[in-house]
Amino acid sequence: SRDLHTNDVNGATLTLALQGQTTAGSLVDNAPGRLIVSDPIPDFAKPTFAAAQALLNNYQKNVTIQDTFTPEQLAEEVAFIDAVMETGVMQQLHAFLVSKGEASADVAEFKQFLSTIWFGRWSEYVPGVVASSGWEHTNVFERLENNVVVGFHSWIYLFNEEEDGDLNYLGYINSIETGKTTVLSMPVDLYGSTKAFSEFNMGASPELDLAIGTLCYVARPDVPCFIQGSNGAQFTWDLHTITYNGVKYVESSHPTFEA
């Protein structure tokens, strides 16, 4: 995990204005300004960022509505997997998992594995409604019937929503500098929907977050996955799985400050 962070050459260098500290669940605004005060738009032109951005508008956020996809949207998922597998970070992860006997050396098979665990669809919140995937839940968000947000761990999506005026940054709960990224926890006020707290690996490339999540899916699913940043800072990754119709999918993937 330390090497994956070190080799994340596509990550963005962000300037954050953390402002006031707050607590989980608080809707008191302790941060009058924006969180991200630098401009990551040039980074979004990089292939994996562009491929991730193309996916963000493909999903129904209401968990009572079943997702349907056009051929073009399904092709965007394939293009995203293809793009991340061109990066050194994902190639390093693949080689490591092969060396441990945990992945096929065949790149096409490994891509199919990634596609299945991250983009395979599952039902959890409304019986019979197949409305979620691990990538959607983690990188976009889903809204429950009580107007509570679940998921939402992508700093890229956070930037987009803050830029559009739909996210009100209220302040931070905890932060850790990893050498390449800033791990951050904060309460969420998004479109007027709330979440007590959510965590982000600020500045990480899409491939870094995908690689760490995949590593923890294989090595330590559903238990604390202890990892390191490029500077040796230790923190925890939370990789939850869900089994649906006999297949184990990613449910959510993000850093955490919980024990």
MIKOL-789486 format. One record per residue: x, y, z of N, C-alpha, C, O in turn. Coordinates in steps of 0.02 Angstrom, whole numbers, padded with zeros to 5 digits, always signed. Each point is the difference from the previous one (the first is absolute). Layout:
XYZXYZXYZXYZ ...
This chain:
+00042-00060+00000-00042+00060+00000+00043+00063+00000-00017+00050-00031 +00074-00053+00066+00046+00057-00001+00027+00011-00070+00004+00057-00024 +00015-00111-00010+00027+00006-00068-00053+00024-00049+00015+00038-00046 -00078-00060+00056-00053+00023-00044-00009+00075+00005-00008+00035-00050 +00010-00009+00112-00003+00073+00009+00060+00034-00032-00007+00051-00034 +00067-00078+00045+00060+00031-00026-00002+00004-00076+00023+00049-00029 -00049-00101-00003-00001-00004-00073-00061+00032-00032-00011-00007-00060 -00028+00042+00100-00060+00031-00028+00019+00066-00034-00012+00054+00026 +00041-00060-00086+00025+00059-00036-00057+00042-00029+00011+00057-00018 -00071-00085+00013-00056+00037-00029-00042+00037+00052-00047+00035-00018 +00064-00043+00082-00040+00033+00051+00004+00076-00007+00047+00027-00028 -00098+00007+00055-00004+00073-00003+00031+00030+00063-00006-00028+00054 +00039+00085-00062+00026+00038+00057-00053+00052+00017-00008+00050-00035 -00027-00061+00090-00055+00043+00019+00021+00048+00056+00040-00017+00043 -00069+00077-00045+00005+00046+00056-00067+00001+00035-00051+00017-00031 +00051-00037+00094-00062-00004+00039-00003+00055+00052+00051+00017+00030 -00110+00010-00020-00012+00047+00054-00044-00035+00051-00062+00003-00005 +00093-00035+00055-00038-00041+00047-00046+00042+00045-00055-00022+00016 +00077+00081+00003-00039+00046+00041-00018-00032+00067+00043-00031+00032 -00105+00037-00010-00017-00022+00068-00008-00075+00006-00021-00034-00046 +00038+00009+00106-00011-00070+00015-00070-00009+00027-00028+00045+00031 -00001-00104-00044-00069-00012+00019-00006-00072+00025+00050-00033+00013 -00110+00010-00006-00013-00068+00026-00049-00036-00047-00036+00032-00038 +00036-00098+00043-00045-00040-00042-00072+00019+00013-00022+00006+00057 -00015+00003-00111-00071+00015+00005-00018+00073+00010-00058+00018-00004 +00108+00024+00016-00014+00071+00011-00015+00034-00066+00036-00009-00049 -00090+00048+00047-00016+00040-00059+00015+00074+00011-00020+00043-00039 +00057-00028+00093+00024+00068+00011+00056+00014-00050+00046-00040-00007 -00050+00096-00027+00049+00016-00052+00061+00033+00031-00001+00060+00015 +00054-00100-00005+00062+00025+00027+00051+00017-00054+00059+00011+00015 -00081-00009-00077+00045+00014-00056-00036+00045-00050-00036-00025-00043 +00043+00090+00049-00035+00045-00046+00024-00003-00072-00037+00018-00045 +00099-00041+00034+00027-00004-00067-00002-00071-00027-00023-00047+00032 +00049+00042-00093+00003-00065-00033+00055-00043+00030+00046+00025+00031 -00052-00091-00040+00052-00047+00022+00058+00000-00050+00057+00010+00020 -00071-00022-00084+00052-00005-00051+00009+00069-00032-00045+00024-00034 +00102+00006+00047+00011+00069-00024+00049+00003-00058+00010+00054-00028 +00020-00110+00009+00041-00003-00061-00044-00025-00057-00058-00018+00010 +00086+00017-00070-00037-00019-00059+00024-00067-00027+00054-00003-00030 -00092-00051+00041+00021-00066-00025-00022-00014-00071+00012-00055-00026 -00044+00103-00007-00026-00012-00067+00053-00027-00048-00014-00046-00038 +00076+00073+00038+00051-00029-00045+00012-00074+00013+00013-00038-00047 -00017+00016+00110+00008-00071+00015-00056-00042-00030+00010-00059-00017 -00069+00089+00010-00057-00038-00025+00007-00018-00074-00040-00039-00026 +00090+00068-00008+00012-00018-00069+00041-00065-00006+00004-00029-00054 +00026+00007+00110+00038-00062-00002-00047-00059-00015-00058+00002+00020 +00082-00053-00055-00045-00053-00024-00044-00032+00053-00060-00010-00011 +00088-00006+00069-00041-00035+00050-00050+00047+00033-00056-00021+00016 +00075+00084-00007-00047+00049+00027-00057+00010-00050-00059+00001+00020 +00075+00007-00084-00051+00010-00050-00048-00060-00004-00060+00008-00006 +00089-00068+00012-00042-00060-00003-00045-00005+00062-00057-00021-00006 +00083+00042+00064-00041+00000+00061-00056+00052-00005-00057-00014+00019 +00074+00073-00043-00050+00053-00007-00058-00022-00046-00058+00017+00012 +00075-00055-00064-00052-00022-00047-00051-00045+00033-00057-00005-00024 +00076-00028+00079-00045-00047+00033-00048+00034+00048-00052-00028+00017 +00069+00088+00006-00034+00028+00059-00074+00015-00012-00038+00002+00048 +00018+00008-00110-00070+00017-00013-00040-00061-00025-00054+00009-00029 +00080-00069+00040-00034-00060-00026-00049-00032+00049-00032-00049-00018 +00027+00076+00079-00034-00039+00052-00059+00037+00030+00001+00061+00009 -00053-00100+00007-00057+00026+00038+00021+00005+00074+00025-00049+00028 -00034+00107+00002+00020+00009+00069-00054-00022+00050+00014-00011+00059 -00075+00004-00083-00055-00022+00042+00000-00077+00001-00007-00032-00052 +00015+00002+00111+00007-00072+00004-00064-00038-00014+00000-00061-00005 -00056+00097-00001-00063-00034-00017-00007-00009-00075-00047-00033-00023 +00094+00061-00017-00004-00003-00073+00055-00045-00026+00059+00011+00014 -00078-00062-00052+00049-00047-00028+00041+00033-00055-00027+00036-00042 +00092-00048+00042+00043+00028-00051-00010-00037-00066-00007-00061-00002 +00007+00099-00052+00003-00028-00067+00055+00037-00038+00014+00059+00014 +00018-00094-00061+00059+00029-00032-00006-00006-00076-00024-00050-00026 +00047+00102-00008+00005-00002-00073+00064-00037-00019+00045-00007+00042 -00039-00016-00104+00063-00030-00021+00059+00047+00008+00055-00021+00016 -00066+00086-00026+00054+00049+00008+00022+00004+00072+00060+00006+00013 -00107-00008+00034+00019+00003+00071+00038-00063+00021+00047+00004+00039 -00068-00062-00063+00036-00061+00015+00070+00002-00030+00048-00025+00031 -00041+00054-00090+00066+00007-00031+00045+00046+00042+00061-00008+00000 -00091+00057+00034+00039+00045+00042+00030-00037+00060+00055+00016+00023 -00090-00066+00003+00027-00041+00054+00061-00040-00025+00051-00004+00034 -00057-00024-00093+00056-00038-00029+00059+00046-00013+00057-00017+00014 -00071+00077-00040+00053+00048-00014+00036+00021+00063+00060+00011+00000 -00097-00005+00055+00031+00019+00064+00049-00055+00023+00056+00015+00019 -00078-00078-00021+00044-00055+00020+00061-00003-00046+00056-00010+00023 -00067+00020-00088+00057+00000-00047+00049+00056+00018+00060-00010-00002 -00086+00069+00018+00043+00057+00015+00041-00010+00063+00060+00013+00001 -00091-00038+00052+00038-00009+00062+00053-00054-00007+00052+00002+00031 -00067-00052-00073+00049-00054-00009+00059+00021-00042+00049-00038-00006 -00050+00097-00024+00057+00028-00035+00049+00035+00048+00054+00020-00021 -00074-00012+00084+00041+00038+00048+00048-00046+00038-00013-00059+00009 +00068+00089+00013+00048-00038+00040-00029-00024+00066+00018-00054+00023 -00062+00093+00007-00030-00019+00064-00038-00066-00006+00010-00045+00040 -00054+00040-00090-00040-00060-00007+00042-00059-00026-00013-00057+00018 +00062+00071-00058+00044-00054-00023+00042-00027+00058+00012-00060+00004 +00008+00104+00041+00037-00022+00059-00045-00042+00046+00022-00052+00026 -00084+00074-00017-00046-00040+00041-00011-00068-00032+00001-00051+00035 -00012+00050-00101-00012-00064-00033+00059-00047+00009-00010-00059+00016 +00070+00084-00026+00059-00042+00008+00006-00027+00071+00018-00057+00010 -00034+00100+00039+00004-00021+00070-00050-00056+00014+00017-00050+00031 -00080+00059-00054-00050-00051+00013+00016-00065-00036-00013-00054+00026 +00041+00059-00086+00022-00061-00035+00055-00035+00039-00001-00062+00005 +00047+00100+00022+00056-00030+00038-00024-00036+00062+00034-00046+00025 -00091+00066+00001-00029-00033+00060-00051-00053-00018-00031-00029+00044 +00023+00015-00109-00048-00050-00021-00072+00022+00009-00045-00042+00005 +00033+00108-00004-00067+00026+00012-00033+00030-00062-00055+00027+00005 +00088-00030-00062-00029+00026-00061+00029-00037-00060+00057-00025+00003 -00096+00021-00056+00025-00029-00062+00051+00046-00032-00007+00061+00002 +00059-00090-00030+00050+00040-00036-00028+00027-00066+00028+00047-00028 -00082-00075+00005-00031+00023-00062-00033+00067+00012-00046+00005+00041 +00067+00046-00077-00025+00068+00011-00075+00003-00014-00037+00034+00036 +00014-00067-00088-00071+00001-00017-00042-00030+00057-00054+00025+00016 +00079-00079+00015-00036-00030+00056+00000+00046+00060-00050+00005+00036 +00106+00029-00024+00003+00046+00056-00047+00059-00011-00032+00023+00047 +00028+00002-00108-00047+00054-00015-00072-00023+00013-00040+00038+00027 +00024-00100-00046-00068-00026+00013-00013-00005+00074-00056+00015+00023 +00106-00035+00015-00006-00003+00074-00016+00070+00027-00045+00007+00041 +00083+00043-00063-00012+00069+00023-00070+00023-00019-00035+00030+00041 +00016-00044-00102-00066+00021-00023-00056-00032+00041-00049+00032+00017 +00058-00097-00001-00051-00035+00039-00008+00029+00070-00055+00015+00021 +00111-00008+00015-00005+00019+00071-00020+00073+00008-00033+00018+00049 +00052+00025-00096-00013+00072+00006-00064+00022-00034-00035+00044+00024 +00019-00074-00082-00057+00023-00039-00058-00050-00002-00053+00016-00026 +00063-00075+00054-00055-00047+00005-00056+00029+00044+00014+00033+00050 -00077-00044-00070-00057+00032+00033-00028-00044+00056-00001-00061-00005 -00021+00093+00057-00029-00036+00056-00058+00040+00031-00008+00059-00012 -00032-00095+00051-00057+00030+00034+00010-00005+00075+00018-00053+00026 -00029+00108+00009+00007-00001+00073-00054+00041+00035-00029-00023+00049 +00015+00082-00074-00041+00047+00038-00075-00010-00010-00039+00009+00046 +00019-00029-00107-00070-00014-00014-00004-00069-00030+00029-00012-00053 -00063-00036+00084-00002-00068-00026-00022-00003-00073-00051+00029-00019 +00091-00064-00021-00016-00010-00070+00020+00056-00046-00004-00008-00061 +00027+00064+00088+00022+00056-00041+00076-00001-00004+00035+00014+00049 -00009-00031-00109+00072-00005-00010+00025+00070-00018+00002+00020-00059 +00017+00018+00110+00011+00071-00009+00071+00022+00015+00014+00060-00001 +00032-00106+00015+00065+00021+00025+00057-00041-00029-00009-00056-00023 +00068+00087+00024+00063-00035-00011+00051+00030+00047-00010+00055+00026 +00066-00090-00015+00051+00027+00043+00030+00065-00024+00014+00045+00039 -00005-00041-00106+00030+00062-00027-00048+00058+00007+00019+00055+00020 -00083-00067-00035-00050+00053+00007-00005+00023+00073+00003+00059+00014 -00012-00107+00031-00009+00016+00071+00059+00040+00027-00009+00048+00037 +00070-00068-00057+00060+00032+00026+00013+00067-00033+00017+00049+00035 -00024-00045-00100+00023+00059-00036-00053+00052-00016+00015+00058-00014 -00078-00078+00017-00054+00049-00007-00033+00003+00070+00035+00013+00049 -00098-00026-00044-00033-00009+00064-00068-00029-00015-00023-00002-00057 -00010-00021+00110-00069-00023-00007-00041+00033+00055+00025+00013+00055 -00088+00000-00071-00044+00034+00047-00054-00049+00023-00037-00027-00041 +00033+00018+00107-00052-00043+00027-00066+00038+00004-00002+00060-00009 -00051-00097+00024-00066+00031+00001-00008+00052+00055-00043+00044-00006 +00085-00047+00058-00004+00050+00054+00046+00059-00012+00016+00038+00046 +00006-00029-00109+00041+00057-00022+00071-00003+00030+00033+00052+00005 -00011-00111+00014+00068-00010+00025+00044-00024-00057-00019-00043-00040 +00079+00072+00036+00049-00020-00051+00040-00060+00025+00020-00002+00058 -00009-00047-00102+00047-00054+00014+00051-00001-00056-00014+00022-00056 +00073-00049+00071+00055+00002-00049+00032+00069+00001+00006+00031+00052 +00015-00007-00112+00029+00066-00009+00070+00004+00032+00008+00028+00054 +00041-00056-00091+00069+00001+00024+00050+00023-00053+00060-00008+00009 -00085+00037-00063+00045+00022-00054+00012+00075+00006-00047+00040-00001 +00111-00020+00008+00014+00072+00002-00014+00033-00067-00013+00060-00003 +00016-00099-00051-00015+00028-00067-00074+00020-00002-00016+00055-00023 -00027-00098+00046-00072+00016+00002-00012+00057+00049-00042+00043-00013 +00077-00044+00069-00006+00054+00049+00017+00067-00032-00036+00049+00009 +00091-00046-00047+00019+00062-00034-00055+00022-00047-00018+00059-00001 -00008-00105-00040-00052+00017-00047-00061+00031+00035-00027+00050-00022 +00007-00081+00077-00060+00024+00036+00014+00066+00035-00044+00043+00003 +00104-00034+00024+00017+00064+00031+00003+00055-00054-00022+00056+00012 +00049-00073-00069+00005+00048-00055-00070+00022-00023-00010+00058-00018 -00038-00105+00018-00068+00015-00022-00042+00032+00054-00057+00020-00012 +00084-00014+00072-00037+00030+00055-00049-00047+00035-00042+00022+00038 +00048-00087-00052-00046-00049+00029+00026-00032+00064-00037-00033+00036 +00101+00042-00021+00030-00024+00062+00019+00059+00044+00034+00045-00023 -00057-00045+00084+00021+00050+00049+00051-00032+00047-00018-00042+00042 +00081+00061-00049+00053-00026+00044-00008+00031+00069+00000+00062+00007 -00008-00104+00044-00016+00023+00067+00060+00001+00047-00004+00027+00055 +00061-00055-00077+00058-00007+00044+00023-00072+00002-00035-00045-00024 +00094+00035+00052+00028-00068+00001-00002-00029+00070-00002+00036+00050 +00003-00103-00047+00001-00036+00064+00071-00022+00016+00026+00014+00054 +00006-00050-00101+00068-00023+00008+00036+00005-00067-00031+00001-00053 +00098+00003+00056+00040-00001-00062+00067-00032+00014+00027+00003+00055 +00001-00035-00107+00066-00031+00001+00034+00016-00066-00030-00007-00053 +00093+00030+00057+00040+00009-00060+00037-00065-00015+00036-00025+00043 -00044-00001-00104+00030-00064-00017+00064+00007-00043+00032-00050-00016 -00014+00112-00001+00056+00012-00044-00021+00017-00070+00030+00044-00032 -00081-00076+00006-00027+00014-00066-00072+00025+00004-00023+00035-00045 -00012-00054+00097-00071+00017+00007-00014+00026+00070+00042-00005+00045 -00101+00032-00037-00025+00018+00067-00063-00041+00013-00050+00006-00035 +00053-00047+00087-00059-00039+00019-00042+00044+00046+00025+00026+00050 -00088-00018-00067-00043+00049+00033-00067-00030+00017-00028-00039-00039 +00003+00057+00097-00067-00019+00021-00041+00062+00013+00026+00049+00028 -00089-00048-00049-00042+00059+00007-00074-00019+00001-00019-00051-00029 -00023+00091+00062-00073-00009-00009-00019+00024-00069+00034+00041-00030 -00090-00067+00005-00020+00014-00069-00068+00035-00001-00048-00022+00031 +00045+00077-00069-00063+00034-00017+00000+00007-00076+00031+00046-00028 -00066-00091-00005+00002-00005-00073-00071+00001-00027-00041-00044+00016 +00025+00094-00056-00068+00009-00025-00051+00004+00056-00059-00016-00010 +00080+00037+00070-00045+00000+00057-00009-00067+00033-00032-00005+00052 +00061-00048-00081+00002-00066+00032+00064-00003+00043+00048+00035-00014 -00049-00077+00064+00055+00000+00048+00029-00069+00012-00032-00051-00013 +00093+00051+00037+00034-00060+00024+00042+00021+00060+00033+00052-00003 -00035-00091+00057+00034+00020+00061+00074+00014-00012+00028+00049+00026 +00004-00091-00067+00069+00012-00020+00017-00044-00059-00029-00053-00010 +00077+00077-00029+00026-00039-00056+00074+00013-00005+00025+00052+00023 +00011-00098-00055+00073+00004-00003+00023+00000-00073-00031-00032-00043 +00087+00067+00032+00025+00010-00068+00076-00005+00001+00033+00019+00048 -00005-00046-00103+00072-00002-00010+00016+00057-00049+00008-00011-00060 -00004+00071+00086+00002+00061-00041+00064+00002-00042+00055-00004+00026 -00064+00013-00092+00055+00004-00047+00020-00065-00032+00039+00000-00048 -00066-00055+00072+00017-00065-00030-00025-00005-00071-00053+00027-00017 +00090-00061-00025-00025-00015-00067-00054-00054+00005-00003-00036+00050 -00039+00030-00102-00049-00055+00001+00032-00068+00006-00028-00045+00033 +00087+00036-00064+00032-00066+00004+00026-00016+00069+00001-00058+00020 +00022+00110+00017+00025-00013+00068-00056-00024+00045+00007-00051+00034 -00064+00086-00034-00056-00021+00042-00025-00069-00021-00018-00040+00043 +00017+00026-00108-00022-00065-00023+00049-00055+00020-00020-00055+00019 +00085+00071-00023+00051-00050+00017-00002-00017+00075+00003-00058+00018 -00008+00109+00024-00002-00013+00072-00063-00039+00018+00003-00048+00039 -00060+00068-00068-00061-00036+00014+00003-00073-00023-00023-00045+00036 +00053+00034-00094+00006-00069-00026+00047-00040+00044-00013-00058+00015 +00069+00089+00006+00047-00034+00045-00035-00022+00064+00009-00057+00022 -00049+00102+00007-00034-00017+00062-00057-00049-00011-00015-00041+00044 -00017+00043-00102-00051-00050-00017+00030-00070+00001-00031-00047+00024 +00092+00040-00050+00033-00065-00003+00029-00019+00068-00008-00057+00022 +00042+00104+00010+00039-00017+00059-00039+00004+00066+00007-00044+00042 -00048+00096-00034-00034+00010+00065-00069+00029-00010-00014+00056+00023 -00030-00091-00057-00068+00025-00008-00039-00003+00065+00006-00048+00038 -00044+00101-00024-00047+00002+00056+00034+00000+00068-00032-00012+00051 +00097+00026-00049+00036+00011+00062+00045+00060-00011+00013+00018-00058 +00012+00015+00111+00045+00057-00011+00060-00020-00043+00035-00048+00015 -00023+00087-00068+00054-00013-00047+00053+00054+00013-00008+00057-00023 +00060-00074+00058+00050+00050+00021+00050+00011-00057+00032-00047-00024 -00025+00110+00003+00043+00016-00057+00043+00060+00018-00005+00029+00054 +00050-00011-00101+00045+00056+00010+00000+00046-00061-00009-00022-00056 +00019+00087+00070+00011+00048-00053+00073+00000-00021+00040-00038+00027 -00023+00079-00076+00068+00002-00026+00050+00024+00053+00060-00014-00004 -00085+00052+00053+00044+00024+00054+00002-00047+00059+00030+00016+00052 -00061-00074-00058-00001-00049+00055-00057+00010+00049-00008-00040+00046 -00031+00094-00054-00057+00011+00045-00047-00059-00004-00019-00022-00054 -00001-00004+00111-00044-00058+00002-00072+00022+00008-00015+00043+00041 -00028-00073-00079-00071+00012+00008-00038-00062-00021+00029-00050-00020 -00094+00053+00025-00042-00058-00010-00045+00009-00060-00027+00055-00012 +00019-00108-00027-00047+00000-00057-00057-00046+00018+00009-00053+00028 -00068+00074-00046-00061-00038+00015-00027-00027-00066-00027+00039-00040 +00032-00103+00030-00026-00032-00061-00055-00049+00021+00013-00053+00028 -00074+00073-00041-00057-00042+00016-00022-00037-00063+00001+00028-00055 -00021-00090+00063-00026-00039-00056-00074-00015+00012-00025+00005+00055 -00007-00024-00109-00069-00024+00003-00005-00060-00047+00025+00002-00056 -00058-00054+00079-00010-00060-00041-00071+00001-00026-00048+00001+00039 +00041-00003-00105-00065+00003-00032-00002-00053-00054+00042-00001-00045 -00092-00042+00048-00006-00056-00047+00065-00041-00004+00020-00022-00054 +00012+00013+00112+00058-00043+00004+00066+00032-00020+00051-00034+00000 -00051+00098-00019+00062+00034-00021+00017+00053+00052-00044+00037+00023 +00108-00033-00004+00023+00049+00049+00024+00063-00036+00050-00001-00036 -00086+00056+00045+00016+00063-00031+00028+00049+00051-00008-00009+00060 +00041+00061-00085+00016+00057+00043-00065+00036+00016-00041+00013-00044 +00031+00002+00107-00056+00044+00020+00024+00071+00007-00029+00046-00030 +00082-00035+00069+00029+00067+00008+00074-00006+00013+00024-00052+00023 +00013+00106-00039+00073-00001+00004+00024+00071+00015-00011+00046-00039 +00044-00037+00097+00021+00068+00019+00046-00003+00060-00001-00049+00038 +00041+00101-00028+00038+00004+00063-00047+00011+00058-00057+00021-00010 +00081-00035+00069-00042+00009+00060+00043+00019+00060+00058-00019+00004 -00088+00056+00042+00033+00016+00063-00028-00042+00056+00021+00007+00058 -00067-00052-00073-00027-00044+00051+00049-00054+00017+00041-00020-00043 -00043-00005+00104+00047-00052+00022-00016-00065-00037+00034-00050+00011 
